[in-house]
Amino acid sequence: MEQALRQLDSQDHLLLWLRLRLAAASLYLQTNPSDPARAEHWLAEAEPALRLVGQVLQRAEFGMLRAIAAFQRDDLAGAEQACADLEGIEHHLTFRDLLRVRILRNRILLRHGRTAEAVDGLRELATAAQHAAIADLTAEIWQTIAEALMSRPSPP
């Protein structure tokens, strides 16, 4: 990936150059451990090209990645704003990416202490991911639910 990022010149094929940077940002957010700073580096590089040649799909993908990166950096306000910016265009995302945005929104709810609401939303998403045979997201969602329920204070 890094080699392709270095070798492809933006003057050769700007849309491909943009898509490659979005892919790199996504990869850095999905690695374990994730690297939101590196992802944001590629997003910052992509942003000017996004304004020039980006279509609604790339804008939605950019917004999703920006929201995830902000959340992973513990910038809750930035994540919420990026999610809000997706209103009206998120339906252009792939089903998998749409699930990622909805998972993120529920994680934000968890951070705000709205555990019951978030867990209900996450259970619905887990079912949808399972029906779509997206095993990694299904596992991630159930893990998030388990962690949320484990960290909730016990009733007296």
Secondary structure, DSSP 8 states (H G I E B T S, - for coil): -HHHHHH--TTT-HHHHHHHHHHHHHHHHHSSS--HHHHHHHHHHHHHHHHHH--HHHHHHHHHHHHHHHHHTT-HHHHHHHHHHTTTTGGGS-HHHHHHHHHHHHHHHHHTT-HHHHHHHHHHHHHHHHHTT-HHHHHHHHHHHHHHHHHS----
